[in-house]
Amino acid sequence: MDILPKLQRLMLLQEKLKAAEHELEKQSESYTNQRNNITNLQREGDDLKLERDNLQLERDNLQLDRNDLRLVSAMRG
């Protein structure tokens, strides 16, 4: 029984396994990066929504100020 072909086959399979593990590690890193990008985009979206809400509040306050000025002007004049 010749063991050399079996050892060569085993070594080849070990190389393939190592290559597959490396590819899996790269894909895992890529997945993690994509997940982080999604999370960052979601946070950025939340920040933009808050900024929009703050601008709307500021606009509403300016409209109230304008209405107050009109009321004061009407009372004086």
C-alpha distances in whole Angstrom, upper triangle without the diagonal:
4,6,9,10,10,12,14,15,16,18,20,20,22,24,25,26,28,30,31,32,34,36,36,38,40,41,42,44,46,47,48,50,51,52,54,56,57,58,60,62,63,65,66,67,69,71,72,73,75,77,78,79,81,82,84,85,87,88,90,91,93,94,96,97,99,100,102,103,105,106,108,109,111,112,114,115
4,6,7,8,10,11,12,14,15,17,18,20,21,23,24,26,27,28,30,32,33,34,36,38,39,40,42,44,45,46,48,49,50,52,54,55,56,58,60,61,63,64,65,67,69,70,71,73,75,76,77,79,80,82,83,85,86,88,89,91,92,94,95,97,98,100,101,103,104,106,107,109,110,112,113
4,6,5,6,9,10,11,12,14,15,16,18,20,21,22,24,26,27,29,30,31,33,35,36,37,39,41,42,43,45,46,47,49,51,52,53,55,57,58,59,61,62,64,65,67,68,70,71,73,74,76,77,79,80,82,83,85,86,88,89,91,92,94,95,97,98,100,101,103,104,106,107,109,110
4,5,5,6,9,10,11,12,14,15,17,18,20,21,23,24,26,27,29,30,31,33,35,36,38,39,40,42,44,45,46,48,49,51,52,54,55,57,58,60,61,63,64,66,67,69,70,72,73,75,76,78,79,81,82,84,85,86,88,90,91,92,94,95,97,98,100,101,103,104,106,107,109
4,5,5,6,9,10,10,12,14,15,16,18,20,21,22,24,26,27,28,30,32,33,34,36,37,39,40,42,43,45,46,48,49,51,52,54,55,57,58,59,61,63,64,65,67,68,70,71,73,74,76,78,79,80,82,83,85,86,88,89,91,92,94,95,97,98,100,101,103,104,106,107
4,5,5,6,9,10,10,12,14,15,16,18,20,21,22,24,26,27,28,30,31,32,34,36,37,38,40,42,43,45,46,47,49,51,52,53,55,56,58,59,61,62,64,65,67,68,70,71,73,74,76,77,78,80,82,83,84,86,88,89,90,92,94,95,96,98,99,101,102,104,105
4,5,5,6,9,10,10,12,14,15,16,18,20,21,22,24,25,27,29,30,31,33,35,36,37,39,40,41,43,45,46,47,49,51,52,54,55,56,58,59,61,62,64,65,67,68,70,71,73,74,76,77,79,80,82,83,85,86,88,89,91,92,94,95,97,98,100,101,103,104
4,5,5,6,9,10,11,12,14,15,17,18,20,21,23,24,26,27,29,30,32,33,34,36,38,39,40,42,43,45,46,48,49,51,53,54,55,57,58,60,61,63,64,66,67,69,70,72,73,75,76,78,79,81,82,84,85,86,88,90,91,93,94,96,97,98,100,102,103
4,5,5,6,9,10,11,12,14,15,16,18,20,21,22,24,26,27,28,30,31,33,34,36,37,38,40,42,43,45,46,48,49,51,52,53,55,57,58,59,61,62,64,65,67,68,70,71,73,74,76,77,79,80,82,83,85,86,88,89,91,92,94,95,97,98,100,101
4,5,5,6,9,10,10,12,14,15,16,18,20,21,22,24,25,26,28,30,31,33,34,36,37,39,40,41,43,45,46,47,49,51,52,53,55,56,58,59,61,62,64,65,67,68,70,71,73,74,76,77,79,80,82,83,85,86,88,89,91,92,94,95,97,98,99
4,5,5,6,9,10,10,12,14,15,17,18,20,21,23,24,25,27,29,30,31,33,35,36,37,39,40,42,43,45,46,48,49,51,52,54,55,57,58,60,61,63,64,66,67,69,70,72,73,75,76,78,79,81,82,84,85,86,88,90,91,92,94,96,97,98
4,5,5,6,9,10,11,12,14,15,17,18,20,21,23,24,26,27,28,30,32,33,34,36,37,39,41,42,43,45,47,48,49,51,52,54,55,57,58,60,61,63,64,66,67,69,70,72,73,74,76,78,79,80,82,84,85,86,88,90,91,92,94,96,97
4,5,5,6,9,10,10,12,14,15,16,18,20,21,22,24,25,26,28,30,31,32,34,36,37,38,40,42,43,45,46,47,49,51,52,53,55,56,58,59,61,62,64,65,67,68,70,71,73,74,76,77,79,80,82,83,85,86,88,89,90,92,94,95
4,5,5,6,9,10,10,12,14,15,16,18,20,21,23,24,25,27,29,30,31,33,34,36,37,39,40,42,43,45,46,48,49,51,52,54,55,57,58,60,61,63,64,65,67,69,70,71,73,75,76,77,79,80,82,83,85,86,88,89,91,92,94
4,5,5,6,9,10,11,12,14,15,17,18,20,21,23,24,26,27,29,30,32,33,35,36,37,39,41,42,43,45,47,48,49,51,53,54,55,57,58,60,61,63,64,66,67,69,70,72,73,75,76,78,79,80,82,84,85,86,88,90,91,92
4,5,5,6,9,10,10,12,14,15,16,18,20,21,22,24,26,27,28,30,31,33,34,36,37,39,40,42,43,45,46,47,49,51,52,53,55,57,58,59,61,62,64,65,67,68,70,72,73,74,76,77,79,80,82,83,85,86,88,89,90
4,5,5,6,9,10,10,12,14,15,16,18,20,21,22,24,25,27,28,30,31,33,34,36,37,39,40,42,43,45,46,47,49,51,52,53,55,57,58,60,61,62,64,65,67,68,70,71,73,74,76,77,79,80,82,83,85,86,88,89
4,5,5,6,9,10,11,12,14,15,17,18,20,21,23,24,26,27,29,30,31,33,35,36,37,39,40,42,43,45,46,48,49,51,52,54,55,57,58,60,61,63,64,66,67,69,70,72,73,75,76,78,79,81,82,84,85,87,88
4,5,5,6,9,10,11,12,14,15,17,18,20,21,23,24,26,27,29,30,32,33,35,36,37,39,41,42,43,45,47,48,49,51,52,54,55,57,58,59,61,63,64,66,67,69,70,72,73,74,76,78,79,80,82,84,85,86
4,5,5,6,9,10,10,12,14,15,16,18,20,21,22,24,25,27,28,30,31,33,34,36,37,39,40,42,43,45,46,47,49,51,52,53,55,57,58,59,61,62,64,66,67,68,70,71,73,74,76,77,79,80,82,83,85
4,5,5,6,9,10,10,12,14,15,16,18,20,21,22,24,26,27,28,30,31,33,34,36,37,39,40,42,43,45,46,48,49,51,52,54,55,57,58,60,61,63,64,66,67,69,70,72,73,75,76,77,79,81,82,83
4,5,5,6,9,10,11,12,14,15,17,18,20,21,23,24,26,27,29,30,32,33,35,36,37,39,41,42,43,45,47,48,49,51,52,54,55,57,58,60,61,63,64,66,67,69,70,72,73,75,76,78,79,81,82
4,5,5,6,9,10,10,12,14,15,16,18,20,21,22,24,26,27,28,30,31,33,35,36,37,39,41,42,43,45,46,48,49,51,52,53,55,57,58,59,61,63,64,66,67,68,70,72,73,74,76,78,79,80
4,5,5,6,9,10,10,12,14,15,16,18,20,21,22,24,25,27,28,30,31,33,34,36,37,39,40,42,43,45,46,48,49,51,52,54,55,57,58,60,61,62,64,66,67,69,70,72,73,74,76,78,79
4,5,5,6,9,10,10,12,14,15,16,18,20,21,22,24,26,27,28,30,31,33,34,36,37,39,40,42,43,45,46,48,49,51,52,54,55,57,58,60,61,63,64,66,67,69,70,71,73,75,76,77
4,5,5,6,9,10,11,12,14,15,16,18,20,21,22,24,26,27,28,30,31,33,35,36,37,39,40,42,43,45,46,48,49,51,52,53,55,57,58,59,61,63,64,65,67,69,70,71,73,74,76
4,5,5,6,9,10,10,12,14,15,16,18,20,21,22,24,25,27,28,30,31,33,35,36,37,39,40,42,43,45,46,47,49,51,52,53,55,57,58,59,61,62,64,65,67,68,70,72,73,74
4,5,5,6,9,10,10,12,14,15,16,18,20,21,23,24,26,27,29,30,31,33,34,36,37,39,40,42,43,45,46,48,49,51,52,54,55,57,58,60,61,63,64,66,67,69,70,72,73
4,5,5,6,9,10,10,12,14,15,16,18,20,21,22,24,26,27,28,30,32,33,34,36,37,39,40,42,43,45,46,48,49,51,52,54,55,57,58,59,61,63,64,65,67,69,70,71
4,5,5,6,9,10,10,12,14,15,16,18,20,21,22,24,26,27,28,30,31,33,34,36,37,39,40,42,43,45,46,47,49,51,52,53,55,57,58,59,61,63,64,65,67,69,70
4,5,5,6,9,10,10,12,14,15,16,18,20,21,22,24,26,27,29,30,31,33,35,36,37,39,40,42,43,45,46,48,49,51,52,54,55,57,58,60,61,63,64,66,67,68
4,5,5,6,9,10,10,12,14,15,16,18,20,21,22,24,26,27,28,30,32,33,34,36,37,39,40,42,43,45,46,48,49,51,52,54,55,57,58,60,61,63,64,66,67
4,5,5,6,9,10,10,12,14,15,16,18,20,21,22,24,26,27,28,30,31,33,34,36,37,39,40,42,43,45,46,48,49,51,52,53,55,57,58,59,61,63,64,65
4,5,5,6,9,10,10,12,14,15,16,18,20,21,22,24,25,27,28,30,31,33,35,36,37,39,40,42,43,45,46,48,49,51,52,54,55,57,58,59,61,63,64
4,5,5,6,9,10,11,12,14,15,17,18,20,21,23,24,26,27,29,30,32,33,35,36,37,39,41,42,43,45,46,48,49,51,52,54,55,57,58,60,61,63
4,5,5,6,9,10,11,12,14,15,16,18,20,21,22,24,26,27,28,30,31,33,34,36,37,39,40,42,43,45,46,48,49,51,52,54,55,57,58,60,61
4,5,5,6,9,10,10,12,14,15,16,18,20,21,22,24,26,27,28,30,31,33,34,36,37,39,40,42,43,45,46,48,49,51,52,53,55,57,58,59
4,5,5,6,9,10,10,12,14,15,16,18,20,21,22,24,26,27,29,30,31,33,35,36,37,39,40,42,43,45,46,48,49,51,52,54,55,57,58
4,5,5,6,9,10,11,12,14,15,17,18,20,21,23,24,26,27,29,30,32,33,35,36,37,39,41,42,43,45,47,48,49,51,52,54,55,57
4,5,5,6,9,10,10,12,14,15,16,18,20,21,22,24,26,27,28,30,31,33,35,36,37,39,40,42,43,45,46,48,49,51,52,54,55
4,5,5,6,9,10,10,12,14,15,16,18,20,21,22,24,25,27,28,30,31,33,34,36,37,39,40,42,43,45,46,47,49,51,52,53
4,5,5,6,9,10,10,12,14,15,16,18,20,21,23,24,26,27,29,30,31,33,35,36,37,39,41,42,43,45,46,48,49,51,52
4,5,5,6,9,10,11,12,14,15,16,18,20,21,22,24,26,27,29,30,31,33,35,36,37,39,41,42,43,45,46,48,49,51
4,5,5,6,9,10,10,12,14,15,16,18,20,21,22,24,26,27,29,30,31,33,35,36,37,39,40,42,43,45,46,48,49
4,5,5,6,9,10,10,12,14,15,16,18,20,21,22,24,26,27,29,30,31,33,35,36,37,39,41,42,43,45,47,48
4,5,5,6,9,10,11,12,14,15,17,18,20,21,23,24,26,27,29,30,32,33,35,36,37,39,41,42,43,45,46
4,5,5,6,9,10,10,12,14,15,16,18,20,21,22,24,26,27,29,30,31,33,35,36,37,39,40,42,43,45
4,5,5,6,9,10,10,12,14,15,16,18,20,21,22,24,25,27,28,30,31,33,34,36,37,39,40,42,43
4,5,5,6,9,10,10,12,14,15,16,18,20,21,23,24,26,27,29,30,31,33,35,36,37,39,41,42
4,5,5,6,9,10,10,12,14,15,16,18,20,21,22,24,26,27,29,30,31,33,34,36,37,39,40
4,5,5,6,9,10,10,12,14,15,16,18,20,21,22,24,26,27,29,30,31,33,34,36,37,39
4,5,5,6,9,10,10,12,14,15,16,18,20,21,23,24,26,27,29,30,31,33,35,36,37
4,5,5,6,9,10,10,12,14,15,16,18,20,21,22,24,26,27,29,30,31,33,35,36
4,5,5,6,9,10,10,12,14,15,16,18,20,21,22,24,26,27,28,30,31,33,34
4,5,5,6,9,10,10,12,14,15,16,18,20,21,23,24,26,27,28,30,31,33
4,5,5,6,9,10,11,12,14,15,16,18,20,21,22,24,26,27,29,30,31
4,5,5,6,9,10,10,12,14,15,16,18,20,21,22,24,26,27,29,30
4,5,5,6,9,10,10,12,14,15,16,18,20,21,22,24,26,27,28
4,5,5,6,9,10,11,12,14,15,17,18,20,21,22,24,26,27
4,5,5,6,9,10,11,12,14,15,16,18,20,21,23,24,26
4,5,5,6,9,10,10,12,14,15,16,18,20,21,23,24
4,5,5,6,9,10,10,12,14,15,16,18,20,21,22
4,5,5,6,9,10,11,12,14,15,16,18,20,21
4,5,5,6,9,10,10,12,14,15,16,18,20
4,5,5,6,9,10,11,12,14,15,17,18
4,5,5,6,9,10,10,12,14,15,16
4,5,5,6,9,10,10,12,14,15
4,5,5,6,8,10,11,12,14
4,5,5,6,8,10,11,12
4,5,5,6,9,10,10
4,5,5,6,9,10
4,5,5,6,9
4,5,5,6
4,5,5
4,6
4
